[in-house]
Amino acid sequence: MSMLAFEDVGIEPGTAAASSRQRPPMPCLSQPMGPMGLVIPGGITGVASCRFPFELLDATSADLIELPAAWVSVGESGVAVIDRSETEVQRLVERIKRRSGLTWGQVAEAMGLDQPRAVHLWRSGGGISAANEKQLNELDALVDSIDLGSAADVRAELLQSGAAGSILDRLHSGESPLELAAVAPWRTIAREALARNLEAASEDDGILDEDFLFLLELDDEAVANFTSEAEAILDDAQSRRRDWEALIDAQFGALTPPPAPTELVEDEPGDDDPEEMQPFFRTAELGIELGVGAIAAGRGYRERR
C-alpha cells in the first residue's frame, strides 16, 4: 500500500471534492473514487498508482502519468490509502475473458446472468458470492479444457451450434460448465475421427485421415493400446484438448524415421555443364570462315561468291 495525504493534491479533508457528493463526510470512506480516473498530475510522483475523480486532475499539467486503477480508502486523518493488490477473483475474470475470446456480455451469459454489471463489479474488486465464485472457477476450467492457445478457436468452440444448442446457450440456461466440458465439440469430432480411422485401418483399402496415418505402422497390440488411451482421454470430463493433441503427436513421434535421402553423386565433367559440353560440329565444317555471328557468317559467304 502507498500513502497519499489530501494536502499533497491541494484538497482539504471534508470538502465536497474529498468526500461523497451525495452524503456528508464520513469518518471512514472505503470505496473507489471515480469511475475511470487513469491519469494524475505529475506532481504526485510519489504514489505508485491511484484512481481519482476527473475533477481532481490538473488538466493543464504537462507532466501526466498514466496509472492502473486502484482502490482508495480515506481515514479520519485525511490520508488516502491506495491499495494496488489484485484479488484472485479479478485475475480469474480477466483470464476467462482473455482466453475465451468472449465479450463481457457473453461472459455474463456464461455465468447465467442477463447483464454484465456483476462481472464488471467483480473486475473492480467488488464482492462475490460463494456460488458465483465456484461458477467462475468451473467456467475457467471449461475454457482451459478447450484452449489450444487461440482465443478465437475457444470462442468458436463455445459458440458452435449443436443439437441442444451451443455451449454458451447451455451455460446461460444453467447447465454445469464441468458437465458441458464432456460434450465440447472437439470431443465429438475426435470420437468420430477415432472410430472412422480405426475402421479404415482394419480394411485393406481403407483411407485414413492425415492425423491417423501412424496407424499404418502399428501392429494389433499397439493399435489396441492407442485405442484404450484415446478413449480414456475422450471419456474423462476433466481431460483437456491439449491431452488429446499430445497423444496424437506422441504417436507420430514414435514412428520409424524415414530413411535419409541418398547423397547425390557428383556429375562427371561434361555431363550437364554447358561450358564443358562438346559441340556436335564446328563452324569450319559448315564452310563458314568467321564464326562470330549470323552477319559475319553471311558476309564471309558472300565474299567467297
Phi and psi restraints in degrees (value plus and minus 20) as a CYANA .aco file:
   2 SER   PHI    -138.6   -98.6
   2 SER   PSI     132.6   172.6
   3 MET   PHI    -129.3   -89.3
   3 MET   PSI     120.9   160.9
   4 LEU   PHI    -163.2  -123.2
   4 LEU   PSI      98.4   138.4
   5 ALA   PHI    -103.5   -63.5
   5 ALA   PSI     126.0   166.0
   6 PHE   PHI     -82.3   -42.3
   6 PHE   PSI     -49.5    -9.5
   7 GLU   PHI     -81.9   -41.9
   7 GLU   PSI     -46.6    -6.6
   8 ASP   PHI     -86.9   -46.9
   8 ASP   PSI     -44.4    -4.4
   9 VAL   PHI    -131.4   -91.4
   9 VAL   PSI      -8.3    31.7
  10 GLY   PHI      53.9    93.9
  10 GLY   PSI      12.1    52.1
  11 ILE   PHI    -136.1   -96.1
  11 ILE   PSI     109.2   149.2
  12 GLU   PHI    -106.6   -66.6
  12 GLU   PSI     104.4   144.4
  13 PRO   PHI     -75.0   -35.0
  13 PRO   PSI     119.2   159.2
  14 GLY   PHI      72.4   112.4
  14 GLY   PSI     -28.3    11.7
  15 THR   PHI     -98.3   -58.3
  15 THR   PSI     151.4   191.4
  16 ALA   PHI     -83.1   -43.1
  16 ALA   PSI     -52.3   -12.3
  17 ALA   PHI     -92.0   -52.0
  17 ALA   PSI     -49.2    -9.2
  18 ALA   PHI    -112.4   -72.4
  18 ALA   PSI     -31.4     8.6
  19 SER   PHI    -146.4  -106.4
  19 SER   PSI    -198.0  -158.0
  20 SER   PHI     -88.0   -48.0
  20 SER   PSI     124.3   164.3
  21 ARG   PHI     -93.8   -53.8
  21 ARG   PSI     -43.8    -3.8
  22 GLN   PHI    -125.3   -85.3
  22 GLN   PSI     -17.8    22.2
  23 ARG   PHI    -169.7  -129.7
  23 ARG   PSI     137.4   177.4
  24 PRO   PHI     -88.4   -48.4
  24 PRO   PSI     146.0   186.0
  25 PRO   PHI     -77.2   -37.2
  25 PRO   PSI     121.0   161.0
  26 MET   PHI    -129.4   -89.4
  26 MET   PSI     129.9   169.9
  27 PRO   PHI     -77.3   -37.3
  27 PRO   PSI     -54.8   -14.8
  28 CYS   PHI    -165.6  -125.6
  28 CYS   PSI     104.0   144.0
  29 LEU   PHI    -134.9   -94.9
  29 LEU   PSI     104.2   144.2
  30 SER   PHI    -150.1  -110.1
  30 SER   PSI      73.3   113.3
  31 GLN   PHI    -183.3  -143.3
  31 GLN   PSI     139.5   179.5
  32 PRO   PHI     -87.6   -47.6
  32 PRO   PSI     114.2   154.2
  33 MET   PHI    -115.8   -75.8
  33 MET   PSI      78.7   118.7
  34 GLY   PHI      73.8   113.8
  34 GLY   PSI     125.7   165.7
  35 PRO   PHI     -96.4   -56.4
  35 PRO   PSI     -64.8   -24.8
  36 MET   PHI    -164.5  -124.5
  36 MET   PSI      23.4    63.4
  37 GLY   PHI     -94.4   -54.4
  37 GLY   PSI      79.8   119.8
  38 LEU   PHI    -125.6   -85.6
  38 LEU   PSI     -22.2    17.8
  39 VAL   PHI    -152.4  -112.4
  39 VAL   PSI     128.2   168.2
  40 ILE   PHI    -154.4  -114.4
  40 ILE   PSI     137.1   177.1
  41 PRO   PHI     -80.1   -40.1
  41 PRO   PSI     127.7   167.7
  42 GLY   PHI     -83.2   -43.2
  42 GLY   PSI     -36.2     3.8
  43 GLY   PHI     -86.7   -46.7
  43 GLY   PSI     -40.4    -0.4
  44 ILE   PHI    -118.9   -78.9
  44 ILE   PSI      35.2    75.2
  45 THR   PHI     -99.0   -59.0
  45 THR   PSI     -29.8    10.2
  46 GLY   PHI     -99.7   -59.7
  46 GLY   PSI     -29.1    10.9
  47 VAL   PHI    -117.5   -77.5
  47 VAL   PSI     112.3   152.3
  48 ALA   PHI     -89.9   -49.9
  48 ALA   PSI     -63.0   -23.0
  49 SER   PHI    -180.0  -140.0
  49 SER   PSI     133.5   173.5
  50 CYS   PHI    -181.2  -141.2
  50 CYS   PSI     132.3   172.3
  51 ARG   PHI    -140.1  -100.1
  51 ARG   PSI      98.0   138.0
  52 PHE   PHI    -141.6  -101.6
  52 PHE   PSI     133.1   173.1
  53 PRO   PHI     -81.9   -41.9
  53 PRO   PSI     130.0   170.0
  54 PHE   PHI     -83.1   -43.1
  54 PHE   PSI     -46.0    -6.0
  55 GLU   PHI     -91.0   -51.0
  55 GLU   PSI     -32.3     7.7
  56 LEU   PHI    -107.7   -67.7
  56 LEU   PSI     -26.4    13.6
  57 LEU   PHI    -102.8   -62.8
  57 LEU   PSI     123.3   163.3
  58 ASP   PHI    -108.1   -68.1
  58 ASP   PSI      77.4   117.4
  59 ALA   PHI     -86.9   -46.9
  59 ALA   PSI     -37.8     2.2
  60 THR   PHI    -112.8   -72.8
  60 THR   PSI     -22.8    17.2
  61 SER   PHI     -89.6   -49.6
  61 SER   PSI     117.2   157.2
  62 ALA   PHI    -110.9   -70.9
  62 ALA   PSI     -22.7    17.3
  63 ASP   PHI    -143.8  -103.8
  63 ASP   PSI      60.9   100.9
  64 LEU   PHI    -126.0   -86.0
  64 LEU   PSI     123.9   163.9
  65 ILE   PHI    -142.0  -102.0
  65 ILE   PSI     110.5   150.5
  66 GLU   PHI    -107.0   -67.0
  66 GLU   PSI     109.0   149.0
  67 LEU   PHI    -151.6  -111.6
  67 LEU   PSI     130.1   170.1
  68 PRO   PHI     -87.8   -47.8
  68 PRO   PSI     139.7   179.7
  69 ALA   PHI     -87.3   -47.3
  69 ALA   PSI     134.4   174.4
  70 ALA   PHI    -170.2  -130.2
  70 ALA   PSI     146.8   186.8
  71 TRP   PHI    -118.8   -78.8
  71 TRP   PSI     119.0   159.0
  72 VAL   PHI    -140.4  -100.4
  72 VAL   PSI     108.7   148.7
  73 SER   PHI    -134.0   -94.0
  73 SER   PSI     113.9   153.9
  74 VAL   PHI    -132.3   -92.3
  74 VAL   PSI     100.6   140.6
  75 GLY   PHI    -113.5   -73.5
  75 GLY   PSI    -198.9  -158.9
  76 GLU   PHI     -84.9   -44.9
  76 GLU   PSI     -47.5    -7.5
  77 SER   PHI     -98.6   -58.6
  77 SER   PSI     -20.0    20.0
  78 GLY   PHI      59.0    99.0
  78 GLY   PSI       0.9    40.9
  79 VAL   PHI    -124.1   -84.1
  79 VAL   PSI     110.8   150.8
  80 ALA   PHI    -112.0   -72.0
  80 ALA   PSI     108.0   148.0
  81 VAL   PHI    -125.7   -85.7
  81 VAL   PSI      97.7   137.7
  82 ILE   PHI    -116.7   -76.7
  82 ILE   PSI     100.4   140.4
  83 ASP   PHI    -127.3   -87.3
  83 ASP   PSI      92.1   132.1
  84 ARG   PHI    -114.4   -74.4
  84 ARG   PSI     -23.0    17.0
  85 SER   PHI     -83.7   -43.7
  85 SER   PSI     124.1   164.1
  86 GLU   PHI    -130.7   -90.7
  86 GLU   PSI     112.9   152.9
  87 THR   PHI     -99.3   -59.3
  87 THR   PSI     143.6   183.6
  88 GLU   PHI     -84.2   -44.2
  88 GLU   PSI     -54.5   -14.5
  89 VAL   PHI     -85.3   -45.3
  89 VAL   PSI     -60.9   -20.9
  90 GLN   PHI     -80.2   -40.2
  90 GLN   PSI     -65.9   -25.9
  91 ARG   PHI     -83.8   -43.8
  91 ARG   PSI     -56.7   -16.7
  92 LEU   PHI     -85.1   -45.1
  92 LEU   PSI     -66.6   -26.6
  93 VAL   PHI     -83.0   -43.0
  93 VAL   PSI     -64.9   -24.9
  94 GLU   PHI     -85.1   -45.1
  94 GLU   PSI     -58.7   -18.7
  95 ARG   PHI     -85.6   -45.6
  95 ARG   PSI     -62.3   -22.3
  96 ILE   PHI     -80.6   -40.6
  96 ILE   PSI     -65.5   -25.5
  97 LYS   PHI     -82.7   -42.7
  97 LYS   PSI     -64.3   -24.3
  98 ARG   PHI     -88.5   -48.5
  98 ARG   PSI     -62.1   -22.1
  99 ARG   PHI    -105.3   -65.3
  99 ARG   PSI     -44.1    -4.1
 100 SER   PHI    -106.3   -66.3
 100 SER   PSI     -45.4    -5.4
 101 GLY   PHI      54.4    94.4
 101 GLY   PSI     -12.3    27.7
 102 LEU   PHI    -100.8   -60.8
 102 LEU   PSI     137.8   177.8
 103 THR   PHI     -96.6   -56.6
 103 THR   PSI     147.6   187.6
 104 TRP   PHI     -83.2   -43.2
 104 TRP   PSI     -55.3   -15.3
 105 GLY   PHI     -83.4   -43.4
 105 GLY   PSI     -58.4   -18.4
 106 GLN   PHI     -92.7   -52.7
 106 GLN   PSI     -53.2   -13.2
 107 VAL   PHI     -81.6   -41.6
 107 VAL   PSI     -61.2   -21.2
 108 ALA   PHI     -82.3   -42.3
 108 ALA   PSI     -62.0   -22.0
 109 GLU   PHI     -80.4   -40.4
 109 GLU   PSI     -61.3   -21.3
 110 ALA   PHI     -84.0   -44.0
 110 ALA   PSI     -43.6    -3.6
 111 MET   PHI    -109.1   -69.1
 111 MET   PSI     -18.0    22.0
 112 GLY   PHI      61.6   101.6
 112 GLY   PSI      -1.8    38.2
 113 LEU   PHI    -124.2   -84.2
 113 LEU   PSI     132.8   172.8
 114 ASP   PHI    -112.2   -72.2
 114 ASP   PSI     -42.7    -2.7
 115 GLN   PHI    -149.1  -109.1
 115 GLN   PSI     125.5   165.5
 116 PRO   PHI    -101.2   -61.2
 116 PRO   PSI     -11.1    28.9
 117 ARG   PHI     -77.4   -37.4
 117 ARG   PSI     -65.6   -25.6
 118 ALA   PHI     -85.6   -45.6
 118 ALA   PSI     -56.8   -16.8
 119 VAL   PHI     -83.6   -43.6
 119 VAL   PSI     -61.7   -21.7
 120 HIS   PHI     -86.4   -46.4
 120 HIS   PSI     -53.3   -13.3
 121 LEU   PHI     -83.9   -43.9
 121 LEU   PSI     -63.2   -23.2
 122 TRP   PHI     -85.2   -45.2
 122 TRP   PSI     -56.5   -16.5
 123 ARG   PHI     -80.7   -40.7
 123 ARG   PSI     -54.0   -14.0
 124 SER   PHI    -105.5   -65.5
 124 SER   PSI     -18.9    21.1
 125 GLY   PHI      75.1   115.1
 125 GLY   PSI      -8.7    31.3
 126 GLY   PHI     -90.8   -50.8
 126 GLY   PSI     148.4   188.4
 127 GLY   PHI     -88.2   -48.2
 127 GLY   PSI     133.7   173.7
 128 ILE   PHI    -162.5  -122.5
 128 ILE   PSI     122.1   162.1
 129 SER   PHI     -94.6   -54.6
 129 SER   PSI     140.7   180.7
 130 ALA   PHI     -83.1   -43.1
 130 ALA   PSI     -56.5   -16.5
 131 ALA   PHI     -86.1   -46.1
 131 ALA   PSI     -63.2   -23.2
 132 ASN   PHI     -88.4   -48.4
 132 ASN   PSI     -56.4   -16.4
 133 GLU   PHI     -85.7   -45.7
 133 GLU   PSI     -59.3   -19.3
 134 LYS   PHI     -83.2   -43.2
 134 LYS   PSI     -61.0   -21.0
 135 GLN   PHI     -83.9   -43.9
 135 GLN   PSI     -59.4   -19.4
 136 LEU   PHI     -81.2   -41.2
 136 LEU   PSI     -64.9   -24.9
 137 ASN   PHI     -83.8   -43.8
 137 ASN   PSI     -59.0   -19.0
 138 GLU   PHI     -89.5   -49.5
 138 GLU   PSI     -57.6   -17.6
 139 LEU   PHI     -84.9   -44.9
 139 LEU   PSI     -60.1   -20.1
 140 ASP   PHI     -82.0   -42.0
 140 ASP   PSI     -60.3   -20.3
 141 ALA   PHI     -85.8   -45.8
 141 ALA   PSI     -57.5   -17.5
 142 LEU   PHI     -83.3   -43.3
 142 LEU   PSI     -67.6   -27.6
 143 VAL   PHI     -80.8   -40.8
 143 VAL   PSI     -62.5   -22.5
 144 ASP   PHI     -83.9   -43.9
 144 ASP   PSI     -54.2   -14.2
 145 SER   PHI     -89.2   -49.2
 145 SER   PSI     -40.8    -0.8
 146 ILE   PHI    -117.7   -77.7
 146 ILE   PSI     -49.9    -9.9
 147 ASP   PHI     -84.5   -44.5
 147 ASP   PSI     107.3   147.3
 148 LEU   PHI    -136.5   -96.5
 148 LEU   PSI      -6.3    33.7
 149 GLY   PHI      88.5   128.5
 149 GLY   PSI     -23.9    16.1
 150 SER   PHI    -141.6  -101.6
 150 SER   PSI      97.7   137.7
 151 ALA   PHI     -83.8   -43.8
 151 ALA   PSI     -55.5   -15.5
 152 ALA   PHI     -84.4   -44.4
 152 ALA   PSI     -57.1   -17.1
 153 ASP   PHI     -87.4   -47.4
 153 ASP   PSI     -62.0   -22.0
 154 VAL   PHI     -83.4   -43.4
 154 VAL   PSI     -63.7   -23.7
 155 ARG   PHI     -79.2   -39.2
 155 ARG   PSI     -63.0   -23.0
 156 ALA   PHI     -82.6   -42.6
 156 ALA   PSI     -58.5   -18.5
 157 GLU   PHI     -83.9   -43.9
 157 GLU   PSI     -63.4   -23.4
 158 LEU   PHI     -90.1   -50.1
 158 LEU   PSI     -47.4    -7.4
 159 LEU   PHI    -120.2   -80.2
 159 LEU   PSI     -25.5    14.5
 160 GLN   PHI     -86.3   -46.3
 160 GLN   PSI     110.3   150.3
 161 SER   PHI     -93.2   -53.2
 161 SER   PSI     124.5   164.5
 162 GLY   PHI    -156.0  -116.0
 162 GLY   PSI    -196.3  -156.3
 163 ALA   PHI     -80.6   -40.6
 163 ALA   PSI     -54.6   -14.6
 164 ALA   PHI    -122.4   -82.4
 164 ALA   PSI      -6.8    33.2
 165 GLY   PHI      80.3   120.3
 165 GLY   PSI     154.2   194.2
 166 SER   PHI     -95.1   -55.1
 166 SER   PSI     145.4   185.4
 167 ILE   PHI     -80.7   -40.7
 167 ILE   PSI     -59.6   -19.6
 168 LEU   PHI     -82.5   -42.5
 168 LEU   PSI     -62.8   -22.8
 169 ASP   PHI     -81.4   -41.4
 169 ASP   PSI     -61.8   -21.8
 170 ARG   PHI     -92.1   -52.1
 170 ARG   PSI     -53.1   -13.1
 171 LEU   PHI     -83.9   -43.9
 171 LEU   PSI     -63.3   -23.3
 172 HIS   PHI     -84.2   -44.2
 172 HIS   PSI     -50.5   -10.5
 173 SER   PHI    -101.6   -61.6
 173 SER   PSI     -24.1    15.9
 174 GLY   PHI      89.5   129.5
 174 GLY   PSI     -17.0    23.0
 175 GLU   PHI     -91.3   -51.3
 175 GLU   PSI     132.4   172.4
 176 SER   PHI     -92.9   -52.9
 176 SER   PSI     113.9   153.9
 177 PRO   PHI     -79.1   -39.1
 177 PRO   PSI     -57.5   -17.5
 178 LEU   PHI     -87.1   -47.1
 178 LEU   PSI     -56.5   -16.5
 179 GLU   PHI     -90.1   -50.1
 179 GLU   PSI     -56.7   -16.7
 180 LEU   PHI     -91.8   -51.8
 180 LEU   PSI     -44.0    -4.0
 181 ALA   PHI     -82.3   -42.3
 181 ALA   PSI     -47.4    -7.4
 182 ALA   PHI     -97.7   -57.7
 182 ALA   PSI     -34.0     6.0
 183 VAL   PHI    -141.7  -101.7
 183 VAL   PSI       3.5    43.5
 184 ALA   PHI     -81.3   -41.3
 184 ALA   PSI     127.8   167.8
 185 PRO   PHI     -73.2   -33.2
 185 PRO   PSI     -57.0   -17.0
 186 TRP   PHI     -83.4   -43.4
 186 TRP   PSI     -52.9   -12.9
 187 ARG   PHI     -88.4   -48.4
 187 ARG   PSI     -62.7   -22.7
 188 THR   PHI     -80.6   -40.6
 188 THR   PSI     -65.4   -25.4
 189 ILE   PHI     -83.4   -43.4
 189 ILE   PSI     -61.8   -21.8
 190 ALA   PHI     -86.0   -46.0
 190 ALA   PSI     -61.1   -21.1
 191 ARG   PHI     -83.0   -43.0
 191 ARG   PSI     -64.4   -24.4
 192 GLU   PHI     -84.5   -44.5
 192 GLU   PSI     -61.5   -21.5
 193 ALA   PHI     -86.1   -46.1
 193 ALA   PSI     -59.4   -19.4
 194 LEU   PHI     -82.0   -42.0
 194 LEU   PSI     -69.7   -29.7
 195 ALA   PHI     -82.4   -42.4
 195 ALA   PSI     -62.6   -22.6
 196 ARG   PHI     -84.5   -44.5
 196 ARG   PSI     -62.5   -22.5
 197 ASN   PHI     -98.6   -58.6
 197 ASN   PSI     -51.4   -11.4
 198 LEU   PHI     -84.0   -44.0
 198 LEU   PSI     -58.7   -18.7
 199 GLU   PHI     -87.2   -47.2
 199 GLU   PSI     -61.9   -21.9
 200 ALA   PHI     -85.6   -45.6
 200 ALA   PSI     -55.1   -15.1
 201 ALA   PHI     -88.5   -48.5
 201 ALA   PSI     -46.0    -6.0
 202 SER   PHI    -103.3   -63.3
 202 SER   PSI     -28.2    11.8
 203 GLU   PHI    -122.8   -82.8
 203 GLU   PSI     127.6   167.6
 204 ASP   PHI     -87.0   -47.0
 204 ASP   PSI     -56.2   -16.2
 205 ASP   PHI    -129.1   -89.1
 205 ASP   PSI       2.4    42.4
 206 GLY   PHI     -89.8   -49.8
 206 GLY   PSI     128.0   168.0
 207 ILE   PHI    -129.5   -89.5
 207 ILE   PSI     101.1   141.1
 208 LEU   PHI    -115.4   -75.4
 208 LEU   PSI     129.1   169.1
 209 ASP   PHI     -89.1   -49.1
 209 ASP   PSI     136.9   176.9
 210 GLU   PHI     -78.8   -38.8
 210 GLU   PSI     -57.7   -17.7
 211 ASP   PHI     -89.3   -49.3
 211 ASP   PSI     -33.3     6.7
 212 PHE   PHI    -137.3   -97.3
 212 PHE   PSI      -1.6    38.4
 213 LEU   PHI     -84.5   -44.5
 213 LEU   PSI     -40.6    -0.6
 214 PHE   PHI     -83.1   -43.1
 214 PHE   PSI     -40.2    -0.2
 215 LEU   PHI     -82.6   -42.6
 215 LEU   PSI     -43.1    -3.1
 216 LEU   PHI     -86.4   -46.4
 216 LEU   PSI     -44.8    -4.8
 217 GLU   PHI    -119.1   -79.1
 217 GLU   PSI     -25.1    14.9
 218 LEU   PHI    -110.8   -70.8
 218 LEU   PSI     121.4   161.4
 219 ASP   PHI    -102.5   -62.5
 219 ASP   PSI     159.2   199.2
 220 ASP   PHI     -80.7   -40.7
 220 ASP   PSI     -60.0   -20.0
 221 GLU   PHI     -86.8   -46.8
 221 GLU   PSI     -61.3   -21.3
 222 ALA   PHI     -86.7   -46.7
 222 ALA   PSI     -58.3   -18.3
 223 VAL   PHI     -83.6   -43.6
 223 VAL   PSI     -60.8   -20.8
 224 ALA   PHI     -84.9   -44.9
 224 ALA   PSI     -60.9   -20.9
 225 ASN   PHI     -84.6   -44.6
 225 ASN   PSI     -63.2   -23.2
 226 PHE   PHI     -83.3   -43.3
 226 PHE   PSI     -63.8   -23.8
 227 THR   PHI     -81.2   -41.2
 227 THR   PSI     -62.6   -22.6
 228 SER   PHI     -83.5   -43.5
 228 SER   PSI     -63.5   -23.5
 229 GLU   PHI     -88.4   -48.4
 229 GLU   PSI     -59.0   -19.0
 230 ALA   PHI     -84.8   -44.8
 230 ALA   PSI     -65.0   -25.0
 231 GLU   PHI     -86.0   -46.0
 231 GLU   PSI     -54.4   -14.4
 232 ALA   PHI     -84.0   -44.0
 232 ALA   PSI     -59.3   -19.3
 233 ILE   PHI     -87.8   -47.8
 233 ILE   PSI     -66.2   -26.2
 234 LEU   PHI     -90.3   -50.3
 234 LEU   PSI     -46.0    -6.0
 235 ASP   PHI    -109.4   -69.4
 235 ASP   PSI     -32.0     8.0
 236 ASP   PHI    -109.6   -69.6
 236 ASP   PSI      95.2   135.2
 237 ALA   PHI     -84.2   -44.2
 237 ALA   PSI     -42.2    -2.2
 238 GLN   PHI    -112.4   -72.4
 238 GLN   PSI     -24.8    15.2
 239 SER   PHI     -93.1   -53.1
 239 SER   PSI     139.7   179.7
 240 ARG   PHI    -134.2   -94.2
 240 ARG   PSI     140.1   180.1
 241 ARG   PHI     -81.1   -41.1
 241 ARG   PSI     -52.0   -12.0
 242 ARG   PHI     -84.1   -44.1
 242 ARG   PSI     -52.4   -12.4
 243 ASP   PHI     -84.4   -44.4
 243 ASP   PSI     -60.5   -20.5
 244 TRP   PHI     -85.4   -45.4
 244 TRP   PSI     -66.8   -26.8
 245 GLU   PHI     -83.2   -43.2
 245 GLU   PSI     -57.0   -17.0
 246 ALA   PHI     -85.8   -45.8
 246 ALA   PSI     -56.5   -16.5
 247 LEU   PHI     -83.4   -43.4
 247 LEU   PSI     -66.6   -26.6
 248 ILE   PHI     -82.8   -42.8
 248 ILE   PSI     -64.2   -24.2
 249 ASP   PHI     -82.0   -42.0
 249 ASP   PSI     -58.2   -18.2
 250 ALA   PHI     -85.1   -45.1
 250 ALA   PSI     -56.0   -16.0
 251 GLN   PHI     -85.0   -45.0
 251 GLN   PSI     -61.5   -21.5
 252 PHE   PHI     -88.3   -48.3
 252 PHE   PSI     -55.5   -15.5
 253 GLY   PHI     -86.7   -46.7
 253 GLY   PSI     -44.3    -4.3
 254 ALA   PHI    -107.7   -67.7
 254 ALA   PSI     -23.0    17.0
 255 LEU   PHI     -86.5   -46.5
 255 LEU   PSI     133.3   173.3
 256 THR   PHI     -85.7   -45.7
 256 THR   PSI     105.0   145.0
 257 PRO   PHI     -83.0   -43.0
 257 PRO   PSI     123.6   163.6
 258 PRO   PHI     -86.5   -46.5
 258 PRO   PSI     132.4   172.4
 259 PRO   PHI     -82.7   -42.7
 259 PRO   PSI     127.7   167.7
 260 ALA   PHI     -87.2   -47.2
 260 ALA   PSI     123.7   163.7
 261 PRO   PHI     -82.0   -42.0
 261 PRO   PSI     121.8   161.8
 262 THR   PHI     -84.8   -44.8
 262 THR   PSI     116.0   156.0
 263 GLU   PHI     -89.2   -49.2
 263 GLU   PSI     118.3   158.3
 264 LEU   PHI     -90.8   -50.8
 264 LEU   PSI     113.4   153.4
 265 VAL   PHI    -101.2   -61.2
 265 VAL   PSI     113.5   153.5
 266 GLU   PHI     -83.4   -43.4
 266 GLU   PSI     113.3   153.3
 267 ASP   PHI     -84.0   -44.0
 267 ASP   PSI     129.6   169.6
 268 GLU   PHI     -90.8   -50.8
 268 GLU   PSI     128.4   168.4
 269 PRO   PHI     -74.8   -34.8
 269 PRO   PSI     112.6   152.6
 270 GLY   PHI      69.9   109.9
 270 GLY   PSI     -23.0    17.0
 271 ASP   PHI     -86.0   -46.0
 271 ASP   PSI     -75.7   -35.7
 272 ASP   PHI    -147.8  -107.8
 272 ASP   PSI     -26.9    13.1
 273 ASP   PHI     -97.0   -57.0
 273 ASP   PSI      96.8   136.8
 274 PRO   PHI     -76.7   -36.7
 274 PRO   PSI     -51.4   -11.4
 275 GLU   PHI     -91.4   -51.4
 275 GLU   PSI     -42.2    -2.2
 276 GLU   PHI    -122.6   -82.6
 276 GLU   PSI     -26.7    13.3
 277 MET   PHI     -94.2   -54.2
 277 MET   PSI     118.1   158.1
 278 GLN   PHI    -107.7   -67.7
 278 GLN   PSI     116.4   156.4
 279 PRO   PHI     -88.9   -48.9
 279 PRO   PSI     133.9   173.9
 280 PHE   PHI     -92.7   -52.7
 280 PHE   PSI     -46.3    -6.3
 281 PHE   PHI    -173.8  -133.8
 281 PHE   PSI     146.2   186.2
 282 ARG   PHI    -129.2   -89.2
 282 ARG   PSI     138.8   178.8
 283 THR   PHI     -80.6   -40.6
 283 THR   PSI     -58.1   -18.1
 284 ALA   PHI     -83.0   -43.0
 284 ALA   PSI     -48.7    -8.7
 285 GLU   PHI     -89.8   -49.8
 285 GLU   PSI     -36.3     3.7
 286 LEU   PHI    -115.6   -75.6
 286 LEU   PSI     -17.7    22.3
 287 GLY   PHI      59.6    99.6
 287 GLY   PSI       0.9    40.9
 288 ILE   PHI    -128.2   -88.2
 288 ILE   PSI      99.2   139.2
 289 GLU   PHI     -98.3   -58.3
 289 GLU   PSI     -54.9   -14.9
 290 LEU   PHI    -124.5   -84.5
 290 LEU   PSI      93.9   133.9
 291 GLY   PHI    -121.4   -81.4
 291 GLY   PSI      29.6    69.6
 292 VAL   PHI    -135.3   -95.3
 292 VAL   PSI       2.6    42.6
 293 GLY   PHI     110.4   150.4
 293 GLY   PSI     149.8   189.8
 294 ALA   PHI     -84.6   -44.6
 294 ALA   PSI     -57.2   -17.2
 295 ILE   PHI     -87.9   -47.9
 295 ILE   PSI     -67.8   -27.8
 296 ALA   PHI     -83.0   -43.0
 296 ALA   PSI     -59.7   -19.7
 297 ALA   PHI     -84.2   -44.2
 297 ALA   PSI     -60.1   -20.1
 298 GLY   PHI     -86.6   -46.6
 298 GLY   PSI     -59.8   -19.8
 299 ARG   PHI     -83.8   -43.8
 299 ARG   PSI     -63.4   -23.4
 300 GLY   PHI     -84.6   -44.6
 300 GLY   PSI     -55.1   -15.1
 301 TYR   PHI     -88.2   -48.2
 301 TYR   PSI     -61.0   -21.0
 302 ARG   PHI     -88.9   -48.9
 302 ARG   PSI     -55.9   -15.9
 303 GLU   PHI     -85.4   -45.4
 303 GLU   PSI     -56.0   -16.0
 304 ARG   PHI     -89.3   -49.3
 304 ARG   PSI     -47.0    -7.0
